[in-house]
């Protein structure tokens, strides 16, 4: 069964027309032929968004038109798509279009929702880990873009394998969000831009083991790894 955010399609008097396929994103890859070279030069880039369509039927004895009206805002406002037979995983919805609905008789209706999904499957409720000394986090999935909250009283460095990020002149804490590539501090609902207090690239957690440590005036890290899969 399908869930959109916290709403099950059963709550909308809907069911799937057929068991849905499992989507996999396409990687953006260039194959470049170079004269005199055996084979092509291959360059791999990021993964593309997923185009994913699901067809829904309204349950029997449900007046179609008012039920269809009530269902559409849930689809258009949805942020997460999940399947109840794959608990703990969700897809991020980027946009939705809905095809013309079939309504040949009053009691029957069917429509197809066309989703554009971000490329990855994300784990639900990944716990934030507090790190006070050298720690190894093992990523079983695809390279992730973590959230890191660094507590500091001055300047220090964060090390993740061979990645180095310098935190400069921080009194309190700084938040590093690798997904949106922003360094900031959020207090009492107000956000302070702290990108000029960070030197280096926003870190990622590679597939496999990630050794995390810090030095200088940093006292601890709070890391949400945001595990994800392709």
C-alpha positions, -999 to 999 in steps of 0.1 A, spaced: 0 0 0 11 36 -7 15 64 17 19 101 9 34 118 38 13 104 67 -17 96 46 -24 61 35 -42 59 1 -68 37 19 -78 68 39 -86 84 5 -107 54 -5 -81 45 -30 -63 13 -40 -35 6 -65 -46 -8 -99 -16 -32 -98 15 -39 -78 40 -11 -85 74 -16 -100 106 -7 -80 122 24 -95 160 28 -99 175 61 -109 196 65 -141 231 77 -136 242 106 -159 272 91 -178 292 104 -208 311 79 -230 336 100 -251 354 84 -280 390 96 -284 410 88 -316 438 64 -309 424 53 -275 411 18 -269 375 21 -258 358 52 -247 366 77 -219 339 73 -193 328 102 -171 302 95 -144 281 123 -129 251 124 -106 219 104 -107 189 118 -125 154 123 -111 130 94 -113 99 96 -134 74 73 -117 37 67 -125 11 50 -103 -25 42 -113 -52 43 -86 -87 30 -84 -114 43 -61 -129 17 -39 -164 4 -46 -195 24 -34 -175 56 -32 -189 87 -51 -161 94 -75 -160 131 -81 -160 144 -45 -135 117 -35 -113 127 -64 -114 163 -53 -104 154 -18 -75 132 -30 -58 157 -53 -46 182 -26 -29 153 -8 -10 144 -39 -1 179 -49 11 189 -14 29 156 -8 66 157 1 73 120 8 62 88 -10 64 55 8 53 19 5 40 -1 34 57 -33 22 91 -14 24 90 1 59 117 25 69 122 39 34 107 69 16 112 89 -17 112 126 -18 85 140 -41 96 169 -63 64 173 -83 32 155 -93 9 157 -123 -24 138 -126 -38 126 -159 -74 129 -168 -95 106 -147 -116 78 -161 -152 80 -149 -174 59 -172 -199 51 -145 -208 71 -113 -194 45 -88 -161 39 -107 -131 61 -112 -94 56 -120 -65 81 -125 -28 80 -129 -4 102 -109 29 109 -124 56 116 -98 90 132 -103 111 118 -74 145 127 -62 170 99 -71 174 83 -38 156 61 -12 160 77 22 159 59 55 132 71 80 141 82 115 179 80 112 192 88 147 215 117 153 248 105 168 268 125 193 306 122 187 331 132 214 361 113 201 373 94 170 343 74 157 337 52 127 303 53 109 297 25 84 275 35 54 259 4 38 241 25 12 251 52 -13 272 82 -5 251 104 19 250 141 26 250 145 64 239 172 88 266 180 113 263 203 143 298 212 156 301 227 191 331 249 195 347 278 213 371 290 187 386 273 157 391 236 148 389 211 121 366 182 113 381 152 96 360 125 77 384 101 61 405 123 38 380 152 39 389 182 61 366 211 71 378 240 91 354 257 116 366 292 122 359 315 152 327 298 164 314 306 199 287 281 206 279 259 175 277 259 138 254 237 116 267 222 84 240 209 60 257 191 31 224 185 13 216 222 9 253 232 11 248 258 38 265 266 71 244 284 96 231 286 132 194 283 140 183 297 174 148 306 185 136 302 149 162 327 136 189 316 111 223 332 111 244 327 79 278 313 89 293 302 56 322 326 61 331 306 92 336 274 73 366 265 50 364 234 28 338 214 9 307 202 26 315 166 37 299 134 25 298 99 40 311 75 15 299 39 11 318 18 36 337 30 67 339 67 76 364 77 103 353 109 120 374 130 143 380 166 152 406 189 169 412 224 181 384 242 199 357 218 188 342 199 218 317 175 201 298 168 169 262 159 164 259 139 132 228 128 113 241 107 85 209 108 65 215 73 51 202 68 15 201 42 -12 198 40 -50 
